Amino acid sequence: MSPISLAIFARDGKARAATLTTPHGVITTPAFSPVGTKASVKGIAPDLLTQIGAQVVLANTYHLYLQPGEKIVEQAGGLGKFMGWSGPTMTDSGGFQVFSLGAAFGKTISKFTKGDEIGETTEKKEQLAVYDEDVASKHGQLAVIDEEGVTFTSHLDGSLHRFTPERSIEIQQALGADMFFAFDECTSPTEPYAYQKEAINRTHRWAERSLKAHRQNLHAREKQAIFGIVQGGRHEDLRRESAKEIASMGFDGIGIGGSFSKEDMRGALQAAMGELPEELPKHFLGIGEPGDILEGIANGIDLFDCVAATRIGRHGSIYTRRGIIHLTGEKYKNDFGALDPETFIPGTEPYTRAYIAHLIRAKEMYGSIICSLHNLGFILKLVDDARQAIIDGRFEAFRTEFTRDYYRQ
């Protein structure tokens, strides 16, 4: 029996509102999960996360494995207790980070790529059979994929490490999150079709191994849910094939993974969603841009996570209903208006744009903290408003209005 359960209580088209019951509390969906990469949402204390409406946090398996190590987190009582968070928690599989910090090191590859990169390829992957001192010394620049798993070097010290599906599951079981993800291969969106096909087949084999490894741990399977991950790049047929295969395996939930171009995100997402069981919770991995969140909700996605809110906040940029503004701009030095007069977030009310612009320019960390707090609050409120719009039967009208204002040039 799954340790989590989803109960849908409202629908508007494909969009749905539900309650997701976990061992550490109930999440009302759609919901956004702030990312606490190293068991800390950068600059934001757990009590402030609660004040701005966070229901669940997601931490990073790759980073916690390297530092401080999953055994320390386990000894602390699990991820939640370790970081002082009492609500539900999630961990990713580490696959995307191994890819992005290894194979994609030094390249401009992220969750999205430009449409004009279609057809481009990356360097051919080489096989690593034995320990090689020259390879091991390539600081954070290597991820070698084979059938059994991935060999990679740490971005911290260049040391050599190995993730297999079984090892990823073992680490995540020790971290103790309520929900975690099967180990997968996250390909670059610029990889050719033949490699994407090869990669999803490997991801499916790794999914079966991940699921088997989790089910063999009777203690963990009673307290932790495992999500399978759909891959397939930008190709709708591969997304459909991957979704059908992952759905057949008996996971507790489904993650939509990989990288997209803006142009084909919708088609790839719709192709996958059409093959997935309605009763399972669905998580759109690494997606946090406002329009993309609403696109996901419109297609039936329940959960999201992304580092973008705190990442752009640290550099002095904030979300507003009229789009992103960059407080490093000259015009904000003397702007004594509210940080965001349309969206007030608890903890940011006293501050003017001029004050935060000053802190950012002076490289005072409090400026980055306030911007990050505002941005997380903005995204959490957006998802809350979207949920209410679903309940009220006006989601498409809400989405149209928000998109019109946010993306207006």
C-alpha positions in Angstrom: 0.0 0.0 0.0 1.3 3.4 -1.0 2.3 5.8 1.9 0.7 8.7 0.0 -2.7 9.2 -1.4 -4.3 11.8 -3.7 -7.9 12.9 -3.5 -9.1 15.2 -6.3 -11.8 17.6 -5.1 -12.2 20.1 -8.0 -11.6 20.1 -11.7 -11.7 22.7 -14.4 -10.8 21.2 -17.8 -7.7 19.1 -17.2 -6.6 21.3 -14.3 -7.4 19.8 -10.9 -7.2 20.6 -7.2 -6.5 17.8 -4.8 -5.2 16.9 -1.4 -2.0 14.8 -1.3 -1.7 13.0 2.0 1.9 12.2 3.1 3.4 10.8 6.3 4.3 14.4 7.4 1.2 16.2 6.4 -1.3 17.1 3.8 -0.4 19.1 0.7 -3.2 20.9 -1.1 -2.4 20.9 -4.8 -1.5 22.4 -7.2 1.5 23.2 -5.0 5.0 24.6 -5.5 7.9 23.2 -3.6 10.8 25.6 -2.7 14.1 23.9 -3.3 16.4 23.5 -0.4 19.3 22.1 -2.4 21.6 21.4 0.6 18.8 21.1 3.2 18.4 24.9 3.2 16.2 27.1 1.1 18.9 29.8 0.5 18.4 32.7 2.9 14.9 31.6 4.1 14.3 30.1 7.5 11.7 27.3 7.8 9.3 29.4 9.8 9.3 32.1 7.1 8.6 29.4 4.5 5.5 28.5 6.4 4.4 32.1 6.7 4.5 32.6 3.0 2.6 29.4 2.3 5.1 26.7 1.5 3.7 23.2 2.1 6.6 21.0 1.0 10.3 21.4 0.3 12.6 19.5 -2.0 16.3 18.8 -1.4 19.0 17.6 -3.7 20.3 14.0 -3.4 23.5 14.7 -5.3 24.6 17.6 -3.1 23.5 16.0 0.2 25.4 12.8 -0.7 28.6 14.8 -1.3 28.1 17.1 1.8 27.4 16.3 4.6 26.7 12.7 3.5 23.4 10.8 3.8 24.4 9.0 7.0 24.6 12.3 8.9 21.2 13.3 7.7 19.9 9.9 8.7 21.4 10.1 12.1 19.7 13.5 12.6 16.3 11.8 12.1 15.9 12.5 8.4 15.8 15.5 6.1 12.9 17.3 7.9 14.4 17.2 11.3 17.9 17.9 10.0 16.7 21.2 8.5 14.1 22.1 11.1 11.1 21.6 8.7 8.1 19.8 10.1 6.1 19.4 6.9 6.4 17.0 3.9 9.7 16.7 2.1 10.9 15.4 -1.3 14.3 14.5 -2.7 15.3 14.2 -6.4 17.3 11.3 -7.7 20.6 13.2 -8.4 20.4 12.3 -12.1 19.9 15.9 -13.4 22.7 17.2 -11.2 25.1 14.5 -12.3 24.3 15.4 -15.9 24.4 19.2 -15.5 27.5 19.3 -13.3 29.3 16.7 -15.4 28.3 16.1 -19.0 27.0 19.7 -19.3 29.8 21.3 -17.4 30.7 24.6 -19.1 27.8 24.4 -21.5 24.7 26.6 -21.5 22.3 23.8 -21.1 19.4 24.1 -18.6 15.7 23.0 -18.4 15.1 25.0 -21.5 17.0 25.5 -24.7 16.4 27.7 -27.7 14.4 26.3 -30.5 17.0 27.0 -33.1 19.3 24.4 -31.4 17.3 21.6 -32.9 19.5 19.1 -34.6 22.7 20.1 -32.8 24.6 17.4 -31.0 27.0 17.3 -28.0 30.2 15.5 -27.7 30.1 11.7 -28.0 30.2 10.0 -24.6 33.1 7.8 -23.9 33.1 4.7 -21.7 35.1 4.5 -18.5 36.1 0.9 -17.5 38.7 1.4 -14.8 40.0 4.1 -12.5 42.0 6.7 -14.3 43.9 9.3 -12.3 43.7 11.9 -15.1 39.9 11.4 -15.4 39.5 11.6 -11.6 41.3 14.9 -11.5 39.0 16.6 -13.9 37.3 18.8 -11.3 33.5 18.5 -11.8 33.8 18.1 -15.5 32.9 14.4 -16.0 29.8 12.3 -16.1 30.2 9.0 -17.9 27.0 7.0 -18.5 26.9 3.2 -18.9 24.2 0.6 -18.6 24.8 0.1 -14.9 24.9 3.8 -13.8 26.9 7.0 -13.9 30.5 7.6 -12.9 31.1 11.3 -12.1 33.6 13.6 -10.4 32.6 15.8 -7.5 32.3 19.5 -8.3 33.7 20.1 -4.8 37.1 18.4 -5.0 37.2 16.3 -8.2 36.9 13.0 -6.4 35.4 10.1 -8.3 32.0 8.8 -7.5 29.4 6.3 -8.8 25.6 6.4 -8.8 23.5 3.4 -9.8 19.8 3.2 -9.5 20.2 1.1 -6.3 22.7 3.5 -4.8 20.5 6.5 -5.5 17.6 4.8 -3.8 19.7 3.8 -0.9 20.8 7.4 -0.4 17.3 8.7 -0.7 16.0 6.2 1.8 18.6 7.4 4.2 17.7 11.0 3.6 14.2 10.0 4.7 12.0 12.3 2.5 8.3 11.5 2.2 8.6 11.3 -1.6 11.6 10.7 -3.8 12.4 9.9 -7.4 13.7 6.9 -9.4 17.2 7.3 -10.9 17.0 8.4 -14.5 19.2 9.7 -17.3 18.5 13.4 -18.0 19.6 14.0 -21.6 20.5 17.3 -23.2 17.6 18.5 -25.4 20.1 18.9 -28.2 20.9 15.2 -28.3 19.8 13.5 -31.5 16.6 11.4 -31.7 18.5 8.1 -31.7 20.3 8.9 -28.4 17.1 10.1 -26.8 15.5 6.8 -27.7 18.5 4.9 -26.2 18.3 7.1 -23.1 14.6 6.5 -22.4 15.1 2.8 -22.7 17.9 3.0 -20.2 15.8 5.2 -17.9 13.0 2.6 -18.0 15.5 -0.2 -17.0 16.8 2.0 -14.3 13.2 2.8 -13.2 12.5 -0.9 -12.7 15.7 -1.3 -10.7 14.9 1.7 -8.6 11.5 0.4 -7.8 12.8 -3.1 -7.0 15.4 -1.6 -4.7 12.8 0.4 -2.8 10.4 -2.4 -2.5 13.0 -4.6 -1.0 13.4 -2.2 2.0 10.2 -3.0 3.9 10.8 -0.2 6.5 11.3 2.5 3.8 8.5 1.4 1.5 6.0 1.9 4.4 7.1 5.5 5.0 8.4 6.8 1.7 6.8 7.1 -1.8 8.7 6.6 -5.0 8.0 8.5 -8.2 9.0 7.2 -11.7 10.3 9.8 -14.2 9.1 10.3 -17.7 11.8 11.3 -20.2 12.0 11.6 -24.0 13.4 15.0 -24.7 11.4 17.2 -27.1 10.0 14.3 -29.0 6.2 13.7 -28.5 6.4 10.0 -29.5 9.2 9.3 -27.1 7.4 11.2 -24.3 4.2 9.1 -25.0 6.2 5.9 -25.0 8.0 6.7 -21.8 4.9 7.8 -20.0 3.1 4.6 -21.0 6.1 2.5 -19.8 6.6 4.3 -16.5 2.8 4.2 -15.8 2.8 0.5 -16.1 5.4 -0.1 -13.4 3.3 0.7 -10.3 5.0 3.8 -8.9 3.4 5.9 -6.2 3.6 9.0 -8.4 5.0 10.3 -11.7 7.6 12.9 -12.4 7.9 14.7 -15.8 11.7 15.2 -16.2 14.1 16.3 -18.8 14.8 19.6 -20.7 12.6 21.4 -23.2 12.5 24.2 -25.6 9.7 26.6 -25.0 8.2 25.8 -28.4 7.8 22.1 -27.8 7.2 22.0 -24.0 3.4 21.9 -24.5 3.3 19.1 -27.0 5.8 17.0 -25.1 3.9 17.5 -21.9 0.5 16.8 -23.4 1.8 13.6 -25.0 3.1 12.4 -21.7 0.0 13.4 -19.6 -2.4 11.5 -21.9 -0.8 8.2 -20.9 -0.6 8.7 -17.2 -3.1 7.3 -14.6 -5.3 10.1 -13.3 -5.2 8.9 -9.7 -1.4 9.4 -9.3 0.2 12.7 -8.3 2.3 14.2 -11.0 5.3 16.4 -10.5 6.9 18.7 -13.2 10.5 18.6 -12.2 12.6 21.9 -12.2 9.8 24.0 -13.6 9.1 27.4 -11.9 8.7 30.1 -14.5 5.1 31.6 -13.9 3.8 30.9 -17.4 5.2 27.3 -17.4 3.6 26.6 -14.1 0.2 27.6 -15.4 0.8 25.6 -18.5 1.6 22.6 -16.3 -1.5 23.1 -14.2 -3.7 23.4 -17.3 -2.5 19.9 -18.3 -3.1 18.3 -14.9 0.2 18.7 -13.1 0.0 18.7 -9.3 3.5 19.6 -8.1 6.4 21.8 -9.2 9.8 22.7 -8.0 12.5 25.1 -9.2 15.5 27.1 -7.9 14.8 30.1 -10.1 12.9 32.2 -7.5 15.8 32.3 -5.1 18.5 32.3 -7.9 17.2 35.5 -9.5 16.4 37.0 -6.1 20.0 36.7 -5.1 20.9 39.0 -8.0 18.3 41.6 -7.2 15.5 40.6 -9.6 11.9 40.1 -8.5 8.7 38.8 -9.9 5.7 41.1 -10.2 2.3 40.8 -11.9 3.8 43.0 -14.7 6.8 40.8 -15.2 10.3 40.6 -13.7 12.0 43.8 -12.7 15.7 44.1 -12.0 16.4 46.3 -9.0 19.9 46.9 -10.2 18.4 49.3 -12.8 19.3 53.0 -12.3 15.6 54.1 -12.0 15.1 52.1 -8.8 17.8 54.0 -6.8 15.2 56.7 -6.0 12.1 54.6 -6.1 10.5 54.8 -2.7 7.5 52.9 -3.6 6.6 49.4 -2.2 8.8 46.5 -3.3 5.7 45.2 -5.2 2.5 47.2 -4.6 0.3 44.5 -6.1 1.7 41.4 -4.3 2.5 41.9 -0.6 4.5 39.0 0.9 4.8 38.5 4.7 8.2 39.8 5.8 8.8 42.2 3.0 6.1 44.8 3.7 8.3 47.6 5.2 10.8 47.8 2.4 11.0 50.1 -0.6 12.5 49.4 -4.0 15.1 52.1 -3.3 16.2 50.4 0.0 16.5 46.9 -1.5 18.2 48.3 -4.6 20.7 49.9 -2.3 21.3 46.6 -0.5 21.8 44.7 -3.7 24.3 47.3 -5.0 26.1 47.3 -1.7 26.3 43.5 -1.8 24.5 43.3 1.5 23.0 39.8 1.9 19.8 41.0 3.4 18.8 42.5 0.0 19.1 39.1 -1.6 17.2 37.5 1.2 14.3 39.9 0.8 14.2 39.5 -3.0 14.3 35.7 -2.6 11.5 35.7 0.1 9.4 37.9 -2.2 9.9 35.7 -5.2 9.0 32.5 -3.4 6.0 34.1 -1.9 5.0 35.4 -5.3 5.2 31.9 -6.9 3.4 30.3 -3.9 0.6 32.8 -4.2 0.3 32.3 -7.9 -0.2 28.6 -7.4 -2.7 29.3 -4.5 -4.6 31.6 -6.8 -4.6 29.1 -9.6 -6.0 26.5 -7.2 -8.8 28.8 -6.1 -9.5 29.6 -9.8 -9.9 25.8 -10.4 -12.3 25.5 -7.5 -14.3 28.5 -8.8 -14.4 27.1 -12.4 -12.5 30.0 -13.9 -9.0 28.7 -14.3 -8.6 29.6 -18.0 -9.8 33.1 -17.4 -7.4 33.5 -14.5 -4.5 32.1 -16.7 -5.4 34.4 -19.6 -5.5 37.5 -17.4 -2.2 36.7 -15.6 -0.4 35.8 -18.8 -1.6 39.0 -20.5 -0.3 41.2 -17.6 2.9 39.3 -16.9 4.2 39.0 -20.5 3.0 42.4 -21.7 5.9 44.1 -23.4 
